[in-house]
């Protein structure tokens, strides 16, 4: 029996060995059989199987790419396993590509995990005419439902008041702001999408936000990145399965909401984006190839829900953390508000021009937070001649936004939090062209206008009512400004004390 067990073990080990060897040989063939493109931008020499993964830290890829740009220049090639990408580094290069060559760099890259998630539907990861149609409809509908207008400002201020009451309930004791800020900011986009908001203690909604947060973290994790580089090995990645399961549950929740809206649909009383989409579906129901199908309804809504929740709430969290780290900046903002805002009132959008220092701080929070350091990859729809190189059709393009937001040619102290980056010698607010946290060009963030409104109203509204301090026993010097890396860069877990501002 002992000999039989040993033989079985040897046979099993041999099978595993030959399977592994076969897989390695296949991957080597796939990578080494591709002839190098001599006109490509320079870059580190790729190794068989792994490409340049030996010089890229998948826990912080944007930092590795920044270091590579110092050696290979502002346009360089990098290989993530068998997947080739061209990186654009520095503001001038990014602007040249995304604005001056907008069409040539205007497509979205095919990223396996996002393809699995959306099947090519929605706004963020769709292509061609589908993307153009969905983006055009989305921008028009967001404007119809108040984006950039007084109506949405009123909705945001109502949510700010609800958030203030929640903060007050802690009576200055420490608490974690992550979920509550997610919820409050999400309620603004939910009011535009569905015409309704959710209570802060709604268990279903809290579960959905937790899944959304988990996905944001996992989508930038090494395991999901490896899945994107080697999609044929996806069965090894539990992280990608978790992402897809979360998307499935988020989709089920939205489908229930869609059913409710279909039952109560009234074309004379559209409550939000979903109703507007349903009306468009009715109008185009007889068209054989309409873009306004259920897949685009689902993923356009999910794109807006996710983007309208995560990035703005995370930026506000960075802002409160930085105010605790730099209390002298917090005091200066509150002093400025005291000169501009009537006692007992909250700031309004019209006050922003009279608050240059506060406006500068908010812009610097966005620059310093560096929320999406590698943007979302673009792609070349045809061969592109750019700066003396030929970039082949279908090449993934990475606009390294962190290299613009920390470009030494445009920022005096790029690695430090410094609101004077946005102030002139007389204390007036100054716009900086290298400030591109929402990206630029054809694929720039569709919700940029809404995000700017929310950031100003949430941030100033909270500072109008509270002084933010570290938890007892924590010195400001101990506050960690190191980012927790995922698809976005978020603050490390921390507690906040919101002390009423006298």
Phi, psi and omega per residue, in radians:
X1 nan -0.682 -3.139
X2 -1.109 -0.716 3.128
X3 -1.146 -0.716 -3.138
X4 -1.083 -0.736 3.133
X5 -1.106 -0.697 -3.138
X6 -1.120 -0.734 3.130
X7 -1.107 -0.752 3.128
X8 -1.060 -0.712 3.136
X9 -1.114 -0.726 -3.134
X10 -1.145 -0.721 3.128
X11 -1.100 -0.784 3.125
X12 -1.072 -0.758 3.134
X13 -1.115 -0.685 3.127
X14 -1.132 -0.743 3.125
X15 -1.051 -0.766 3.122
X16 -1.098 -0.700 -3.134
X17 -1.094 -0.829 -3.095
X18 -1.198 -0.618 3.076
X19 -1.103 -0.786 3.131
X20 -1.114 -0.769 -3.136
X21 -1.089 -0.726 3.114
X22 -1.104 -0.703 3.126
X23 -1.122 -0.763 3.113
X24 -1.076 -0.763 -3.139
X25 -1.088 -0.714 3.131
X26 -1.114 -0.816 -3.141
X27 -1.101 -0.686 3.117
X28 -1.084 -0.749 3.130
X29 -1.077 -0.768 -3.091
X30 -1.133 -0.665 -3.093
X31 -1.448 -0.738 -3.045
X32 -1.382 -0.335 -3.105
X33 -1.371 -0.220 3.103
X34 -1.387 2.102 3.136
X35 -1.233 2.393 3.124
X36 -1.110 2.508 3.098
X37 -1.636 1.940 -2.991
X38 -1.157 -0.450 -3.081
X39 -1.554 0.048 3.107
X40 -1.169 2.699 3.023
X41 -1.028 2.748 -3.124
X42 -1.204 2.935 3.119
X43 3.067 3.024 3.129
X44 -1.115 2.525 -3.134
X45 -1.151 2.185 -3.128
X46 -1.318 2.489 3.060
X47 -1.620 2.721 3.058
X48 -0.979 2.480 3.075
X49 1.272 -0.932 -2.977
X50 -1.712 -0.163 -3.110
X51 1.078 -2.056 3.124
X52 -1.957 0.369 -3.129
X53 -1.141 -0.241 3.068
X54 -1.263 -0.304 -3.139
X55 -2.071 0.142 3.120
X56 -2.052 2.109 3.092
X57 -1.448 1.897 -3.073
X58 -1.211 -0.204 3.046
X59 -1.402 -0.426 3.100
X60 -2.544 1.143 -3.043
X61 -1.079 -0.571 -3.100
X62 -1.128 -0.574 3.098
X63 -1.225 -0.696 3.100
X64 -1.098 -0.737 -3.139
X65 -1.171 -0.620 3.075
X66 -1.076 -0.747 3.123
X67 -1.140 -0.713 3.130
X68 -1.113 -0.593 -3.136
X69 -1.132 -0.498 3.112
X70 -1.173 -0.471 -3.122
X71 -1.639 -0.695 -2.983
X72 -1.852 -0.087 3.070
X73 1.779 -3.038 -3.016
X74 -1.422 -0.211 3.041
X75 -2.315 1.985 -3.111
X76 -2.551 2.831 -3.085
X77 -1.829 2.432 3.081
X78 -2.393 2.546 -3.134
X79 -2.004 2.045 3.045
X80 -1.664 1.573 -2.975
X81 1.101 -2.289 3.130
X82 -1.435 -0.043 -3.063
X83 -1.621 2.099 -3.104
X84 -1.688 2.445 3.102
X85 -2.440 2.652 3.018
X86 -1.944 2.254 -3.081
X87 -1.795 2.358 3.056
X88 -1.857 2.112 -3.067
X89 -2.146 2.450 3.136
X90 1.584 2.521 -3.055
X91 -1.045 -0.809 -3.061
X92 -1.045 -0.700 -3.136
X93 -1.209 -0.775 3.127
X94 -1.080 -0.782 3.122
X95 -1.082 -0.776 -3.138
X96 -1.009 -0.783 -3.102
X97 -1.249 -0.904 -2.961
X98 -1.451 -0.347 3.089
X99 -1.856 -0.913 -3.095
X100 -1.310 -0.414 3.092
X101 -2.183 0.835 -2.999
X102 -1.023 -0.756 -3.115
X103 -1.170 -0.742 -3.074
X104 -1.155 -0.486 3.140
X105 -2.002 0.447 -2.966
X106 -1.668 -0.018 -3.115
X107 -1.598 2.757 3.063
X108 -1.577 2.409 3.113
X109 -1.180 2.616 3.038
X110 -1.437 1.825 -3.128
X111 -1.912 2.048 -2.982
X112 -0.862 -0.792 -3.075
X113 -1.157 -0.660 3.137
X114 -1.292 -0.549 3.051
X115 -1.122 -0.744 3.097
X116 -1.081 -0.688 -3.080
X117 -1.216 -0.814 -2.918
X118 -1.872 -0.286 -3.037
X119 0.953 0.529 3.094
X120 1.445 0.145 -3.123
X121 -1.652 2.941 3.051
X122 1.613 -2.717 -3.053
X123 -1.923 -0.860 -2.949
X124 -1.162 -0.654 -2.985
X125 -2.152 0.314 3.084
X126 -1.524 3.059 -3.027
X127 -2.358 2.820 2.946
X128 0.953 -2.393 -3.089
X129 -1.140 -0.580 3.114
X130 -1.054 -0.804 3.131
X131 -1.126 -0.796 -3.122
X132 -1.026 -0.766 -3.120
X133 -1.155 -0.799 -3.105
X134 -1.187 -0.697 3.138
X135 -1.167 -0.759 -3.140
X136 -1.072 -0.815 3.127
X137 -1.104 -0.721 -3.105
X138 -1.126 -0.846 -3.136
X139 -1.066 -0.750 3.128
X140 -1.109 -0.747 -3.095
X141 -1.238 -0.699 3.092
X142 -1.050 -0.680 3.090
X143 -1.151 -0.715 3.135
X144 -1.057 -0.573 -3.109
X145 -1.754 0.403 2.862
X146 1.895 -0.046 -3.105
X147 -1.092 2.129 -3.107
X148 1.491 0.095 -3.108
X149 -2.064 2.961 -3.124
X150 -1.071 -0.557 -3.089
X151 -1.079 -0.746 -3.132
X152 -1.303 -0.514 3.062
X153 -1.056 -0.729 3.120
X154 -1.082 -0.729 3.122
X155 -1.095 -0.756 -3.125
X156 -1.112 -0.777 -3.132
X157 -1.107 -0.614 3.058
X158 -1.086 -0.707 3.128
X159 -1.233 -0.629 3.078
X160 -1.053 -0.733 3.115
X161 -1.109 -0.691 3.083
X162 -1.124 -0.681 -3.139
X163 -1.173 -0.705 3.116
X164 -1.050 -0.755 3.113
X165 -1.075 -0.686 3.115
X166 -1.126 -0.804 3.115
X167 -1.055 -0.683 3.139
X168 -1.089 -0.503 -3.080
X169 -1.139 -0.280 3.130
X170 -1.552 -0.141 3.048
X171 0.881 0.728 3.075
X172 1.429 0.018 3.136
X173 -1.466 2.703 -3.052
X174 -1.209 2.495 3.068
X175 -2.694 2.860 3.129
X176 -1.605 2.233 -3.059
X177 -1.590 -0.068 -2.958
X178 -1.028 -0.997 -3.029
X179 -1.217 -0.674 -3.096
X180 -1.184 -0.658 3.082
X181 -1.204 -0.663 3.023
X182 -0.956 -0.854 -3.071
X183 -1.124 -0.840 -3.087
X184 -1.090 -0.829 -3.137
X185 -1.165 -0.686 3.122
X186 -1.080 -0.583 3.135
X187 -1.088 -0.500 3.108
X188 -1.176 -0.864 3.138
X189 -1.201 -0.562 3.092
X190 -1.121 -0.627 3.116
X191 -1.153 -0.545 3.101
X192 -1.368 -0.663 -3.111
X193 -1.308 -0.832 -2.963
X194 -2.024 -0.188 -3.077
X195 1.330 0.349 3.137
X196 -2.625 2.835 3.068
X197 -2.095 2.998 -3.128
X198 -2.109 2.520 3.108
X199 -1.169 2.627 -3.081
X200 -1.129 -0.407 -3.134
X201 -1.811 0.246 3.119
X202 -1.140 1.977 -3.026
X203 -1.120 -0.642 -3.137
X204 -1.157 -0.785 -3.119
X205 -1.157 -0.676 3.097
X206 -1.088 -0.674 3.103
X207 -1.110 -0.728 3.126
X208 -1.110 -0.727 3.130
X209 -1.145 -0.627 3.098
X210 -1.137 -0.685 3.091
X211 -1.156 -0.676 3.098
X212 -1.090 -0.776 3.104
X213 -1.088 -0.704 3.136
X214 -1.095 -0.734 3.128
X215 -1.124 -0.723 3.122
X216 -1.039 -0.699 3.106
X217 -1.186 -0.839 -3.044
X218 -1.206 -0.581 -3.077
X219 -1.142 -0.301 3.048
X220 -1.871 0.183 -3.091
X221 -1.402 2.695 3.119
X222 -0.965 -0.674 -3.084
X223 -1.169 -0.695 3.111
X224 -1.273 -0.623 3.052
X225 -1.056 -0.739 3.094
X226 -1.108 -0.661 3.065
X227 -1.036 -0.721 3.124
X228 -1.162 -0.568 -3.136
X229 -1.388 -0.608 -3.113
X230 -2.258 1.200 -3.058
X231 -1.059 -0.428 3.125
X232 -1.178 -0.297 3.119
X233 -1.748 0.369 -3.073
X234 -1.038 -0.449 -3.124
X235 -1.146 -0.265 3.121
X236 -1.490 -0.192 -2.994
X237 -1.793 1.766 3.048
X238 -1.166 -0.503 -3.118
X239 -1.102 -0.761 -3.126
X240 -1.161 -0.611 3.089
X241 -1.143 -0.671 3.106
X242 -1.117 -0.749 3.108
X243 -1.008 -0.831 -3.103
X244 -1.179 -0.627 3.086
X245 -1.138 -0.726 3.097
X246 -1.093 -0.715 3.101
X247 -1.095 -0.680 3.123
X248 -1.076 -0.734 -3.125
X249 -1.267 -0.674 3.059
X250 -1.090 -0.695 3.135
X251 -1.136 -0.698 3.129
X252 -1.081 -0.718 3.104
X253 -1.080 -0.800 -3.136
X254 -1.143 -0.655 3.134
X255 -1.062 -0.654 3.087
X256 -1.116 -0.720 3.100
X257 -1.121 -0.698 3.112
X258 -1.065 -0.721 3.124
X259 -1.063 -0.740 3.113
X260 -1.096 -0.718 -3.136
X261 -1.204 -0.595 3.101
X262 -1.153 -0.687 -3.140
X263 -1.131 -0.668 -3.039
X264 -1.773 0.196 -3.031
X265 -1.078 2.308 3.087
X266 -2.452 1.939 -3.049
X267 -1.127 -0.270 3.091
X268 -1.589 -0.028 3.131
X269 -2.529 1.232 3.136
X270 -1.334 2.222 -3.054
X271 -1.598 -0.296 -3.107
X272 3.084 -2.878 -3.079
X273 -0.985 -0.760 -3.096
X274 -1.080 -0.795 3.114
X275 -1.098 -0.697 3.116
X276 -1.093 -0.677 3.105
X277 -1.170 -0.740 3.118
X278 -1.081 -0.669 3.106
X279 -1.153 -0.700 3.103
X280 -1.114 -0.645 3.072
X281 -1.046 -0.768 3.125
X282 -1.092 -0.748 -3.112
X283 -1.125 -0.534 -3.081
X284 -1.897 0.291 -3.044
X285 -1.091 -0.453 -3.115
X286 -1.619 -0.078 3.097
X287 -1.359 2.319 -3.077
X288 -1.242 -0.445 -3.048
X289 -2.249 0.784 3.140
X290 -1.186 2.530 3.057
X291 -1.424 -0.238 -3.027
X292 -1.589 1.108 3.134
X293 -1.747 3.110 -3.079
X294 -1.169 -0.549 3.113
X295 -1.115 -0.756 3.121
X296 -1.262 -0.554 3.042
X297 -1.062 -0.834 -3.086
X298 -1.110 -0.908 -2.983
X299 -1.463 -0.391 2.975
X300 -1.169 -0.735 3.102
X301 -1.132 -0.773 -3.130
X302 -1.149 -0.677 3.080
X303 -1.033 -0.820 -3.125
X304 -1.182 -0.699 3.131
X305 -1.071 -0.822 -3.105
X306 -1.204 -0.864 -3.106
X307 -1.152 -0.619 -3.117
X308 -1.379 -0.064 3.124
X309 -1.867 -0.973 -2.907
X310 -1.233 -0.926 -2.955
X311 -1.192 -0.766 -3.108
X312 -1.193 -0.780 -3.125
X313 -1.122 -0.663 3.115
X314 -1.160 -0.672 3.104
X315 -1.121 -0.701 3.090
X316 -1.109 -0.692 3.094
X317 -1.073 -0.761 3.064
X318 -1.028 -0.721 -3.117
X319 -1.072 -0.792 -3.133
X320 -1.174 -0.670 3.091
X321 -1.095 -0.750 -3.139
X322 -1.177 -0.568 3.084
X323 -1.176 -0.608 3.060
X324 -1.212 -0.636 -3.135
X325 -1.222 -0.626 -3.081
X326 -2.182 1.288 -3.067
X327 -1.063 -0.452 3.124
X328 -1.169 -0.567 3.075
X329 -1.236 -0.723 3.098
X330 -1.027 -0.788 3.139
X331 -1.086 -0.687 -3.112
X332 -1.160 -0.656 3.068
X333 -1.084 -0.816 -3.095
X334 -1.165 -0.602 3.060
X335 -1.141 -0.706 3.106
X336 -1.113 -0.746 3.119
X337 -1.106 -0.641 3.133
X338 -1.059 -0.511 3.136
X339 -1.464 -0.285 -3.012
X340 -1.955 -0.661 -3.008
X341 -1.742 2.380 3.092
X342 -1.137 2.545 3.110
X343 -0.940 2.344 3.123
X344 1.455 -0.119 -3.126
X345 -1.713 2.713 3.017
X346 -1.712 2.637 3.091
X347 -1.074 2.572 3.048
X348 -2.078 2.905 -3.084
X349 -1.025 -0.586 -3.126
X350 -1.153 -0.304 -3.138
X351 -1.428 -0.252 -3.010
X352 -1.026 -0.719 -3.109
X353 -1.141 -0.401 3.137
X354 -1.607 0.068 -3.112
X355 -2.221 1.130 -3.052
X356 -1.090 -0.650 -3.125
X357 -1.154 -0.785 3.123
X358 -1.075 -0.744 3.123
X359 -1.077 -0.700 3.117
X360 -1.123 -0.710 3.131
X361 -1.105 -0.764 -3.129
X362 -1.086 -0.759 3.098
X363 -1.096 -0.701 -3.127
X364 -1.204 -0.566 3.047
X365 -1.041 -0.803 3.139
X366 -1.121 -0.739 -3.133
X367 -1.131 -0.836 -3.076
X368 -1.180 -0.683 -3.125
X369 -1.100 -0.594 3.002
X370 0.947 0.866 -2.831
X371 -1.048 -0.756 -3.129
X372 -2.135 1.369 -2.927
X373 -1.101 -0.459 -3.124
X374 -1.915 0.248 -3.093
X375 0.923 -2.697 2.986
X376 -2.092 2.252 -2.956
X377 -0.971 2.443 3.007
X378 -1.684 -3.084 3.098
X379 -2.655 2.704 3.118
X380 -1.660 2.060 -3.134
X381 -1.265 -0.230 3.085
X382 -2.674 2.979 3.060
X383 -1.006 2.387 -3.069
X384 -2.150 2.255 2.975
X385 -1.611 2.038 -3.067
X386 -2.503 2.041 3.078
X387 0.928 0.728 3.069
X388 1.527 0.021 3.140
X389 -2.048 2.736 3.010
X390 -1.935 2.027 3.137
X391 -1.758 2.047 -3.026
X392 -1.135 2.716 3.057
X393 -0.951 2.414 3.079
X394 1.435 0.109 3.127
X395 -1.308 2.346 3.056
X396 -1.211 2.364 -3.136
X397 -2.068 2.203 3.139
X398 -1.937 1.799 3.023
X399 -1.349 1.885 -3.031
X400 -1.378 1.456 -3.041
X401 -1.024 -0.577 3.124
X402 -1.030 -0.532 -3.123
X403 -1.301 -0.343 3.032
X404 -1.499 -0.756 -3.109
X405 -1.226 -0.290 3.091
X406 -2.196 0.504 -3.126
X407 -1.239 2.077 -3.084
X408 -1.125 -0.330 3.110
X409 -1.360 -0.266 -3.055
X410 -2.093 -0.260 -3.078
X411 -2.218 2.269 -3.086
X412 -1.117 -0.793 3.126
X413 -2.257 1.326 -2.968
X414 -1.047 -0.499 -3.086
X415 -1.668 0.037 -3.129
X416 -1.983 2.647 3.040
X417 -1.390 1.964 -2.966
X418 -2.562 1.641 -3.118
X419 -1.035 -0.355 3.134
X420 -1.143 -0.200 3.018
X421 -0.983 -0.474 -3.068
X422 -1.984 0.397 3.127
X423 -2.262 2.512 3.037
X424 -1.583 -3.053 -3.064
X425 -1.119 -0.372 -3.130
X426 -1.720 0.127 3.115
X427 1.442 0.207 3.097
X428 -1.477 2.559 3.116
X429 -1.183 2.384 3.140
X430 -2.227 2.251 3.072
X431 -1.379 2.518 3.121
X432 -2.093 2.231 -3.038
X433 -1.169 -0.446 -3.140
X434 -1.399 0.029 3.082
X435 -1.449 1.661 -3.080
X436 -2.311 0.948 -3.132
X437 -1.149 -0.378 3.125
X438 -1.663 0.179 -3.021
X439 1.167 -3.038 -3.120
X440 -2.527 2.923 3.080
X441 1.495 -2.806 -3.001
X442 -1.096 -0.534 -3.067
X443 -1.818 0.341 3.093
X444 -1.096 2.740 -3.078
X445 -0.991 2.183 -3.124
X446 -1.207 -0.419 -3.090
X447 -1.744 0.383 -3.073
X448 -1.013 -0.773 -3.117
X449 -1.073 -0.772 3.122
X450 -1.139 -0.757 -3.122
X451 -1.054 -0.717 3.137
X452 -1.116 -0.708 3.092
X453 -1.092 -0.821 -3.100
X454 -1.113 -0.782 -3.118
X455 -1.016 -0.806 -3.122
X456 -1.134 -0.844 -3.031
X457 -1.252 -0.715 3.110
X458 -1.182 -0.842 -3.054
X459 -1.129 -0.883 -3.103
X460 -1.229 -0.609 3.114
X461 -1.071 -0.732 3.128
X462 -1.204 -0.728 -3.140
X463 -1.266 -0.338 3.063
X464 -1.235 -0.484 -3.058
X465 -1.840 -0.385 -3.010
X466 -2.370 2.688 2.855
X467 -1.823 2.226 -3.075
X468 -1.703 2.220 -3.066
X469 -2.302 2.711 3.052
X470 -1.146 2.842 3.068
X471 -1.094 2.652 3.115
X472 -0.914 2.376 3.140
X473 1.539 -0.112 3.128
X474 -1.873 2.078 3.095
X475 -1.442 2.621 -3.134
X476 -1.009 -0.534 3.134
X477 -1.191 -0.326 -3.136
X478 -1.530 -0.175 -3.125
X479 -1.180 2.236 -3.030
X480 -1.608 2.097 3.098
X481 -1.704 0.169 3.058
X482 -1.200 2.367 -3.108
X483 -1.440 2.521 2.971
X484 -1.554 2.018 -2.941
X485 -1.500 2.236 2.976
X486 -2.531 -2.547 3.022
X487 -1.122 -0.560 2.973
X488 -2.079 2.869 3.096
X489 -1.661 2.016 -3.084
X490 -1.988 2.742 3.072
X491 -1.137 2.617 2.998
X492 -1.103 2.680 3.127
X493 -0.944 2.352 -3.140
X494 -2.747 2.819 3.110
X495 -1.876 2.661 -3.076
X496 -2.224 2.440 2.978
X497 -1.903 2.071 3.116
X498 -1.773 1.685 -3.107
X499 -1.607 2.233 -3.123
X500 -0.891 2.349 -3.129
X501 -1.528 2.129 -3.116
X502 -1.547 nan nan
